[in-house]
Amino acid sequence: MIDNETLEELNNDLGIWFEEILSIAKALGNQTRLRVLFLLLQNKQSFQALMNFTNLKKTALSNHLSHLVNNGLIIRSDHGVYEITSDGSLFIQAMISSYKQSDHQKAQLKTPKGLKMSNMFIQSFLKKK
């Protein structure tokens, strides 16, 4: 439970940054963009390498990368080379940390099916196609 002072602060912050938070949540809420971010956590990647990894056509990948760039999660560091920003890394780490601490995740891991699904989820993001 959140105390009233913290709740008020969260409400104020949400009111100020609602559109920005929503935009980042939408960027992170797409499986392809999330997979790209996980790959970029490991190292910079060329556009071609990202195309191979995602199996997307140029236009589709370019649209996904634009969402990530526009939200400050990645940058184009060189001609056709992308890397994750410190903000992008921070959001991924916060998301994973929050999920690991969530009651939902803890309950899921107590079941054999939940453990298998959790491992499959992790592998699906780390596995290159």
C-alpha positions as a printed Julia matrix, in Angstrom:
129×3 Matrix{Float64}:
  0.0     0.0     0.0
  1.24    3.48   -0.84
  1.09    6.23    1.76
 -0.88    9.39    0.92
  2.18   11.6     0.45
  3.77    9.19   -2.03
  0.46    8.75   -3.83
  0.06   12.51   -4.18
  3.6    12.84   -5.53
  2.96   10.04   -8.05
 -0.28   11.7    -9.18
  1.51   15.03   -9.66
  4.34   13.4   -11.61
  1.93   11.43  -13.76
  0.0    14.6   -14.53
  3.17   16.37  -15.65
  4.68   13.54  -17.7
  1.62   11.49  -18.71
  2.08   11.81  -22.49
  5.81   11.05  -22.33
  5.28    8.02  -20.06
  2.49    6.76  -22.32
  4.66    7.13  -25.41
  7.53    5.18  -23.82
  5.13    2.49  -22.57
  3.79    2.1   -26.11
  7.33    1.81  -27.47
  8.2    -0.85  -24.89
  4.88   -2.64  -25.35
  5.74   -3.93  -28.81
  7.45   -7.32  -29.02
  9.7    -6.4   -31.95
 10.89   -3.16  -30.35
 11.48   -4.9   -27.03
 13.52   -7.64  -28.74
 15.58   -4.97  -30.53
 16.27   -3.25  -27.21
 17.39   -6.53  -25.63
 19.73   -7.13  -28.56
 21.13   -3.6   -28.34
 21.84   -4.14  -24.63
 24.5    -6.59  -25.79
 26.16   -4.36  -28.38
 25.68   -1.81  -31.15
 24.03   -3.27  -34.22
 23.86   -2.33  -37.87
 20.55   -1.85  -39.6
 21.25   -4.99  -41.63
 21.95   -7.04  -38.49
 18.69   -5.8   -36.98
 16.85   -6.71  -40.19
 18.3   -10.22  -40.03
 17.44  -10.54  -36.33
 13.83   -9.39  -36.71
 13.1   -10.82  -40.17
 11.41   -7.53  -41.04
 11.49   -5.58  -44.27
 13.35   -2.26  -44.37
 10.27   -0.07  -44.0
  8.83   -2.03  -41.08
 12.15   -2.07  -39.21
 12.71    1.61  -39.94
  9.3     2.41  -38.4
 10.12    0.43  -35.25
 13.53    2.08  -34.92
 11.93    5.52  -35.36
  9.64    4.83  -32.37
 12.64    3.9   -30.26
 14.73    6.87  -31.41
 11.86    9.34  -30.94
 11.41    8.14  -27.36
 15.11    8.43  -26.55
 15.56    4.69  -26.05
 18.12    4.24  -28.83
 20.29    6.46  -31.0
 21.74    6.15  -34.45
 25.38    6.47  -33.47
 26.83    6.13  -36.92
 25.54    5.69  -40.46
 23.2     2.7   -40.16
 24.41    1.73  -36.68
 22.14    1.8   -33.63
 22.85    1.6   -29.93
 20.78    1.7   -26.79
 20.83    4.91  -24.75
 21.35    5.06  -21.0
 17.61    5.8   -20.72
 16.78    2.76  -22.85
 18.96    0.57  -20.67
 17.46    2.08  -17.52
 13.88    1.42  -18.68
 14.68   -2.2   -19.56
 16.39   -2.77  -16.22
 13.52   -1.14  -14.32
 10.96   -3.2   -16.21
 12.76   -6.48  -15.5
 13.39   -5.56  -11.88
  9.74   -4.63  -11.35
  8.56   -7.84  -12.95
 10.93   -9.96  -10.87
  9.54   -8.32   -7.71
  5.89   -8.6    -8.76
  3.51  -10.9    -6.94
  2.22  -12.14  -10.3
  5.67  -13.33  -11.4
  6.35  -14.99   -8.05
  3.06  -16.87   -8.23
  3.74  -17.95  -11.81
  7.16  -19.34  -10.93
  5.64  -21.6    -8.28
  4.01  -23.7   -10.99
  5.95  -25.98  -13.38
  4.11  -24.4   -16.32
  4.98  -20.91  -15.08
  8.66  -21.74  -14.72
  8.73  -23.23  -18.21
  6.95  -20.17  -19.65
  9.31  -17.8   -17.84
 12.34  -19.59  -19.27
 10.76  -19.63  -22.74
 10.05  -15.9   -22.46
 13.67  -15.12  -21.61
 15.0   -17.38  -24.37
 12.68  -15.87  -26.99
 14.24  -12.46  -26.44
 17.82  -13.64  -26.35
 17.63  -16.11  -29.22
 18.7   -14.83  -32.62
 16.67  -15.97  -35.57
